[in-house]
Structures are given as C-alpha cells and as structure tokens.
Amino acid sequence: MTSSVTSTDNDVLLEVNNLKTHFPIKGGLLRRTVATVKAVDGVSFAVKRGETLGLVGESGCGKTTTGRTVLRLERATEGEVLFEGHDVLRASRWQMKRLRRDMQIVFQDPYASLDPRITIGESVEEGLIIHGIGNAHERRERVRAVLDKVGLHANQMNRFPHEFSGGQRQRIGIARALIMEPKLIVCDEPVSALDVSIQSQVLNLLKNLQREFGLTYLFIAHNLAVVEHISDRVGVMYLGKVVELSGRDDLFRNPLHPYTKALISAIPQPDPTVRRARIMLQGDVPSPINPPTGCRFHPRCWIAQEICKTDDPAFEEKRKGHWAACHFAGEA
C-alpha cells in the first residue's frame, strides 16, 4: 500500500504518484513473458521549485529507473507524473517535446553520454537545433556563455570529448542540460564516476548554478555523504519502493526506518576519534523479480516481527514532514 506524499502547494514543480515501472522477462520459443522485474513498484513524492530532492539507495533499488521514468525515457507501467500540472506519462509527442525543454538530465557516465564524433560545441548546441531556438550565430554565442558558466572556455568548443578529463566531461554534460534553460534537472549519479577531489568541485558547481538560475534537482546517488551535502530533502529507496522521506537534517539526525539507519551507520567519519556503531545487514538484497511478501526489508531487518512478513507497511507521515514505511518506525 502506498500513500500519496504529493502536495497542493503551488510551489510544487513535480509530483509523482504511485509510479510503477515493470520490465517483462521473455522466454521460450514464443518469447512469452515468464517473469517481471518490478524495478519501480509504487513510488510517490513531490519536489518543490528550487529545492533538491535526493534519492538514495543500494544499486538495483530502482532510483535511476525512477528518474528515467519521470522524464519518460522509460515507459511507466502505472502511476502518474505531473510536471507543473501537465501529465507527462500521457502527453502527446508534440507536448512531450515542449516539456523536454524544461526537464533535462545529467547522466552518470560523462564520456558515454557524449558523441565522440562531434565537438563539444556541437554537442552542447544540439538541443537548441532540435527545438529550433535561435539562428547559428545566436546559438554559438549561447554555447560560449553556458560553457563559461560551467567553468570551461569558449576556445575549447572545437575539441572532442576524448580531449577532456572526466570532471571536464561532466561539466560539458551539465552545460548540455543547462543550455535549454530548464526548470528541472535529473542528476543521475553525476559524481560517482569522478575522483573524490573532483566530486566536490562538480557538487559546488551544481549548487552555484541552482542559486543563479533557480533550478530544481532530482539528485540520484548511492553515496549518502554526497546526498547530505547537496539535498534539501532525502528519499530512501529499497527494492523499488521509497521507505523513508524527510528533510535532510531530520533524516540524518533521527532516521525512522531500520534500512536508513543501516545506511547512515556506514558513512565514513572524517574524525578518527568519533566512533559510530556500524549496523551490518545480513543477507543480500532480494530479487525484484520475486520480492518478499509483506515488508520487503523484513528478511534483513533485525526488528522484524510476524506482521512484517505478511503486511506491507503503509507509507505514512510519522511526524510532520517525515514519512516512513515501517510497522515499527523509530524503534530500532
């Protein structure tokens, strides 16, 4: 069971209601569906204008698929995605093209997301051409301006992706999203492929651009330290579902879900004199093809009881602004 966490607030830019994305597994000579991967299985959240919502969880929890489905890069099985009140999942091809100007993405792999056969100037300009924005001179000037905003030089426009470092290539990826002057940017693990020393530079760049242009981010990551640094609110995903959603400070100070507590306990401490009790989860993440009955976390949860094996906990507001899906939230 999934309760809605959307809002009637006019400041809400993006609303996601009970979103499901299932992938069929084909088998046999007739290629019939023999099983279904429930990558996203009932996710709801809202993102306000100008804020950053972090989406975090282990690999395979469905966070990237959620981001891609929000942008309709993956086909949703069920649910609703509203962007400024517009139904993204049911928009026509023409309507979707218009929406894409306001909804952009920064991919995880900065090299794979760039065409190695064209210059970075052409790559950044591509969106303007597709949407028929400006003439050739105006587009080139706009490319120069956006490259400057992300810390690159206009004289690098005629270089190819292989001539840049990983951090520089990610700046190019950010420039490609920024040039469309979007309202929402989905950041799909934008720093996970970068050296630690470069990660902070890119994160600070994203924060500066957000302040300057009033951007809204859906920031997807598996590193809680990164999410804590950049997010205003944080949603924790486990096996296709959001199990906890709260303001950043409240979530890191007083998490309610056992899974969130386990993740936070694994964050490295910069001070060697500070000791944090590490919670070691037993077993592996269950398969999204055949998730456990009841609470999906119960096979690995140290406070699970019989009700957890049979009843799927509702995603409820346990205290103001703090949502969790757990029968015994806060008791671990």
C-alpha positions in Angstrom: 0.0 0.0 0.0 1.3 3.4 -0.9 0.0 6.7 0.4 0.4 9.9 -1.5 3.0 12.4 -0.4 2.2 15.0 -3.0 1.1 18.5 -2.1 -1.4 21.0 -3.2 1.2 23.7 -2.6 1.6 25.9 -5.7 5.3 25.8 -5.3 5.4 22.1 -6.2 7.0 21.6 -9.6 7.0 17.8 -9.9 4.5 15.3 -8.5 4.9 11.5 -8.7 2.0 9.3 -7.6 2.2 5.6 -7.2 4.7 5.2 -10.1 5.4 1.7 -11.3 7.9 0.6 -13.9 8.0 -3.2 -14.6 10.1 -4.9 -17.2 8.9 -8.2 -18.7 11.3 -11.2 -19.0 10.7 -13.1 -22.2 11.4 -16.8 -22.5 10.8 -19.9 -24.7 10.4 -20.2 -28.4 7.3 -17.9 -28.5 9.1 -15.3 -26.4 6.3 -15.2 -23.8 6.5 -13.2 -20.6 7.8 -15.7 -17.9 8.5 -13.2 -15.2 8.5 -9.4 -14.4 11.2 -7.2 -12.9 9.5 -4.8 -10.6 12.2 -2.1 -10.8 9.9 0.7 -9.5 6.8 -0.5 -7.6 4.7 2.3 -6.2 6.8 5.4 -5.7 5.3 8.7 -4.6 7.0 12.0 -3.9 6.8 15.8 -4.7 9.6 18.2 -5.5 9.2 21.9 -4.8 10.6 24.7 -7.1 14.2 25.5 -6.3 14.8 22.5 -4.0 17.0 19.4 -4.3 15.4 16.1 -3.5 18.0 13.4 -3.1 17.1 9.8 -4.0 19.4 7.3 -2.4 19.7 3.5 -2.0 21.7 0.5 -2.9 22.5 -0.5 -6.5 19.4 -2.0 -8.1 16.9 -0.3 -5.8 15.2 1.4 -8.7 16.3 5.0 -8.2 17.8 5.5 -11.7 14.7 3.9 -13.3 12.6 6.3 -11.3 14.5 9.3 -12.6 14.3 8.0 -16.2 10.6 7.2 -16.0 9.9 10.7 -14.7 11.4 12.0 -17.9 9.7 9.3 -19.9 13.0 7.8 -21.0 11.5 4.5 -19.7 7.8 3.6 -20.2 5.8 3.6 -17.0 3.6 0.6 -16.2 1.3 2.5 -13.9 1.0 5.8 -12.0 1.1 9.5 -12.6 3.9 12.1 -13.2 2.8 15.7 -13.1 5.2 18.5 -14.1 3.6 21.9 -13.4 0.3 20.1 -13.6 1.0 18.6 -17.0 0.6 14.8 -17.2 4.0 13.7 -18.5 3.1 10.0 -19.0 0.1 10.8 -21.2 1.5 13.7 -23.1 1.4 13.6 -26.9 4.7 13.6 -28.9 4.4 17.3 -29.5 3.5 18.1 -25.9 6.5 15.9 -24.7 8.9 17.8 -27.0 7.8 21.0 -25.4 8.1 19.6 -21.9 11.6 18.3 -22.6 12.9 21.9 -22.8 12.0 22.2 -19.1 13.1 18.7 -18.0 16.7 17.8 -18.6 19.1 15.1 -17.3 22.8 14.8 -16.4 24.0 11.2 -16.9 26.3 9.2 -14.7 28.9 8.4 -17.3 30.1 11.7 -18.7 32.0 10.0 -21.6 29.3 7.6 -22.7 26.7 10.4 -22.8 28.8 12.4 -25.3 29.1 11.6 -29.0 32.8 11.1 -29.7 32.4 12.0 -33.3 31.3 15.6 -32.8 32.9 18.5 -31.0 31.7 19.6 -27.6 30.4 22.8 -29.0 28.2 20.9 -31.4 27.1 18.5 -28.6 26.0 21.4 -26.4 24.3 23.2 -29.3 22.4 20.1 -30.4 19.3 20.7 -28.1 18.9 24.3 -29.4 18.9 23.0 -33.0 16.3 20.3 -32.2 14.0 22.8 -30.7 14.6 25.5 -33.3 16.0 28.1 -30.9 17.9 31.0 -32.4 20.0 31.3 -35.6 23.5 29.9 -36.0 25.2 32.9 -34.5 22.9 33.2 -31.6 23.3 29.5 -30.8 27.1 29.7 -30.8 27.0 32.7 -28.5 24.7 30.9 -26.2 27.1 27.8 -26.2 30.0 30.1 -25.3 28.1 31.6 -22.5 27.0 28.3 -21.0 30.5 26.8 -21.2 31.8 29.8 -19.3 29.1 29.2 -16.6 30.3 25.6 -16.0 34.0 26.6 -15.8 35.1 25.8 -19.4 36.5 28.2 -22.1 34.9 29.1 -25.4 38.1 28.3 -27.2 37.5 24.6 -26.2 34.3 24.4 -28.3 36.1 22.7 -31.2 37.7 20.0 -29.2 36.3 16.4 -29.0 35.2 14.6 -25.8 38.4 12.4 -25.6 40.5 15.6 -25.1 38.9 16.3 -21.8 39.2 14.8 -18.3 36.4 13.1 -16.5 35.5 16.2 -14.5 35.6 18.4 -17.6 33.3 16.0 -19.5 30.8 16.1 -16.7 30.8 19.9 -16.9 30.0 19.5 -20.6 27.1 17.2 -19.6 25.9 19.9 -17.2 26.2 22.5 -20.0 24.1 20.4 -22.3 21.3 20.3 -19.8 21.7 24.0 -18.7 21.6 25.5 -22.3 17.9 24.6 -22.6 17.2 26.8 -19.5 15.3 24.0 -17.8 13.3 24.2 -14.6 14.1 20.6 -13.5 17.3 18.6 -13.9 17.5 14.9 -13.0 21.1 14.3 -11.9 21.7 10.6 -12.3 24.7 9.9 -10.0 26.6 12.8 -11.7 29.7 12.4 -9.5 30.0 8.7 -8.9 32.4 8.2 -11.8 34.7 11.0 -10.8 37.7 11.2 -8.5 36.9 12.3 -4.9 38.8 15.6 -5.4 36.7 16.4 -8.4 33.4 15.4 -6.9 33.3 18.4 -4.6 34.0 20.8 -7.4 31.1 19.4 -9.5 28.8 19.4 -6.5 29.6 23.0 -5.7 29.1 23.9 -9.3 25.6 22.4 -9.3 24.8 24.3 -6.1 26.0 27.6 -7.6 24.0 27.0 -10.8 20.9 26.2 -8.7 21.2 29.5 -6.8 21.9 31.5 -10.0 19.2 30.0 -12.2 16.6 28.8 -9.7 17.0 25.2 -10.8 15.2 22.2 -9.2 17.1 19.0 -8.9 16.1 15.4 -8.5 19.5 14.1 -7.4 20.1 10.4 -7.6 23.1 8.8 -5.7 24.2 5.8 -3.7 26.6 7.9 -1.5 24.8 9.3 1.5 27.6 11.7 2.2 27.1 13.3 -1.2 23.3 13.4 -0.8 23.7 15.0 2.6 25.9 17.7 1.1 23.6 18.8 -1.7 20.0 17.8 -0.8 17.2 19.7 0.9 15.1 16.6 1.4 16.1 12.9 1.0 14.1 9.9 -0.1 15.5 6.4 0.7 14.6 3.6 -1.8 14.7 -0.1 -1.2 13.7 -2.7 -3.8 11.6 -0.5 -5.9 9.9 1.5 -3.1 10.6 4.7 -1.1 10.8 3.6 2.5 11.6 6.9 4.1 11.3 10.6 3.0 12.2 13.6 5.1 14.1 16.8 5.3 17.8 16.2 5.2 18.7 17.3 8.7 15.8 15.4 10.3 16.6 12.2 8.4 20.3 12.2 9.2 19.8 13.2 12.9 16.8 10.9 13.6 16.1 8.3 10.9 13.0 6.2 11.5 13.4 3.2 9.1 15.9 0.5 10.0 17.3 0.4 6.5 18.0 4.1 6.6 19.8 3.7 10.0 22.0 0.9 8.5 22.9 3.2 5.5 23.8 6.1 7.8 25.9 3.9 10.0 28.1 3.1 7.0 29.0 6.8 6.3 32.8 7.2 6.9 33.7 9.5 9.8 36.4 12.1 9.0 37.3 12.3 12.7 39.0 9.0 13.7 38.2 9.7 17.4 34.5 9.6 16.7 33.1 6.1 16.8 29.8 5.1 15.2 28.1 1.8 15.8 28.0 0.1 12.5 24.9 -1.9 11.6 25.8 -4.9 9.4 22.9 -6.1 7.3 22.6 -9.8 6.9 22.0 -11.4 3.5 21.6 -10.0 0.1 19.0 -7.7 -1.4 16.1 -9.9 -2.6 15.4 -10.1 -6.3 13.0 -7.5 -7.8 11.6 -10.4 -9.8 10.2 -12.1 -6.7 10.2 -9.6 -3.8 9.3 -10.8 -0.3 5.8 -10.7 0.9 4.9 -8.0 3.5 7.7 -5.5 4.1 10.4 -6.1 1.5 13.1 -5.3 4.1 12.0 -7.9 6.6 14.4 -10.7 5.6 17.3 -8.4 6.6 15.7 -6.4 9.4 16.7 -7.1 13.0 13.4 -5.8 14.5 11.1 -7.6 12.1 8.1 -9.4 13.6 5.4 -11.7 12.2 3.3 -8.8 10.9 6.3 -7.6 8.8 6.2 -10.9 6.9 2.6 -10.6 5.9 1.5 -7.0 5.8 3.1 -4.4 3.6 3.5 -1.3 5.8 1.8 1.9 4.5 4.0 4.8 3.6 2.8 7.3 6.3 3.7 10.6 7.8 5.1 9.6 11.2 5.8 13.1 12.2 5.5 16.4 10.4 7.3 16.2 7.1 8.8 12.8 7.9 7.4 9.8 6.1 8.3 6.1 6.6 7.0 2.7 5.6 7.6 0.6 8.7 5.4 -1.1 11.2 7.9 -0.2 14.0 9.3 3.1 12.7 11.7 4.6 15.2 12.0 1.5 17.4 15.3 0.1 16.0 
